Amino acid sequence: MKVAIITHSSTFEARAHAIGDYFRRRGDDVTWFFSDLDHRTKKTVERSAPGHVYVHLEPFKRNMSMKRMRAIRRFSHDVERELDARMRTDPFDVLWFLLPANSLAGVADRLHERYGTPVVFDIIDLWPESLPVKGLAATPPARMWARLRDAHLGCASLITGQLEAAE
């Protein structure tokens, strides 16, 4: 079986590797799709590793910024193009998306619709709902941000993750 594991955040890579290692121990072929941005330093890093594809994520300075939102949307678009090209020639049997980024949910939905490939959403955090800003989740921008994820949950064959309720 061929598995693609996708995340935009370097902070989620340990989890992505653990998932991939599970599949590899079963004898499956795993390809990780990561960004080339170190989220702690907010700098592009050059790296390569077998079984990994690094997609550019434009650096940003502030976590809560329009530049970050645009950069992640662009990353999602570029990941979709990369996955779509590979699906045409040597398709994956499972697409495993670590969320956030919420914009990756739409990518998963479109690829699932095009190819019928099972999708797994590994929801690590419910952004923006879990942000510690009182009243933020009720604002129109935050509701739109959440809909980027919620509108596409129906395409998933499995939804998993470590969820914590926001207070």
N, C-alpha and C positions, 0 to 999 in steps of 0.2 A: 504494500500500500504506500502511496506517496502522500505526504502530509506537508502542507505549508503552514508556518506559524508566523504571524504578523504582529508587530508592535511598533509604535512610533517612539517609545520612550526608553532610553537607556536604563532607567530605573526599573523597568519591567523585564529586562533581559534575563536575569537569573531565573525568573519564573518561566519565561519562554524556553530557556535551555533545559530546565527540569522537565517540562512537558515533552520537548523533543527527545530528550534522553530516554524517557519512558517508551516512546514509539521506536526509537532505535534499538533498544534492548529487545523489543518484539521482532526485530528484523525489518522494520519499515524504513523507507527512505524519507528523510526529513530535510526540508529547506527552510531556513529562517530568513525573514525579511525584516531588517532593522533599519533605523535611520542612522545617518552618519553624524548625528549631533550628540554630544555629551550633555545631558540635561543639567548636570550639576555645574559645569563650567560655562555652559551655553556657547560652546565652540565646536566647530566642525572638526572631526577627527578622521584621519586616514587609517583604515584598517582593512584587513582581509582575513577570512577564515574559511576553511572548507565547509561547504553546505550553507554558506551565508550570502545574502544579497544585501548590499547597503545602498539605500535610497536616500538621496539628498533631502535634508530638512533644513531650510533656511534658518540661520541663527536668529535669536531674538533676545532681548535683554530682560524684559519684564514678563512674568508668568501671566498676569492679567492684562493682556494688551491685544489690540486688533492685529498687530504684526504677528503675534504668536498664533492667533486664530487663522489668519491667512496662510501662514507657513504650514500649519498642520493640515489645512484643507488642500493645499498644493501637494504636500506629501501623500495624502490619501489618493489624490488623483494620479500621481506618479506610480504609486504602488498598484493601483488598479490597472494602469497600462501595462506594467511589468507582469502582473499575474495573468491578465488577459492574453498577452502574447505567449506566455508559457502554456496556458490552458489550451490554446489552439494546436500546439504541436506535441506536448507531452503532459496531459492534464494531471492535476492533483486529484486525489480521492477524498481529501478532507482539507477544508480551509479553517484554520484555528486563529481567531482574531482576539487579541487582548485589548479590552476597552477600559478606559478611554484610549484613544481618541474617538469621540462619538462619531466623527465623520467617516470612520472606517466601517461603521455599520451599513451605511449606504453602499459602499464598495462591495461588502459581503453580499448584500441583497441583489445587486445587479449581477454579480458573478454567479450567484446561485440560480438566478433566473435564466441567464444565458446558457449555463452548462449543467445545471441540476446537481452540482456538487454539494454535499452536505457541509453545513457551516456550524461551527461552534463559537459561541461568544463566551469568553472568559472575562467576566466583568469584575475588574479589580477595585473600581471605585465608581460611585455614582456622581460624576461631575455634571452639572454644577450643584446638585442637591446637597452634597456633603460638604460643600465649602462653608467654613465657619463664619458666614456673614448673615446676620439676621435679616430675614425678608428677601434675600437675593433670589431664592428659588421661585418666588411669585412674580418677578419682574418679566416683562416681555422678552428681553434678550436671553435670560436664563431659561425660560420656557422653550424658546426656539432652539437653544443649545441642547436641552434635554431631548427635544423632538428629533434631533439628528440621530440619536440612538433609538429612541422608543418607536419611531415610525417603521423601523426595520427589524425589530425583534422577532417578528413572525417568520422570517426566513431561516431562523436557526433550528437545527435539529436538536441542539443541546445548548442550554445556558448554564454556566457554572461560574464559580468565583467565590471570593471571600467578601461578602457584603456586610457592611456595618450600617446600622440605621443612623441617620442624622438626628441630632437632638434639637 
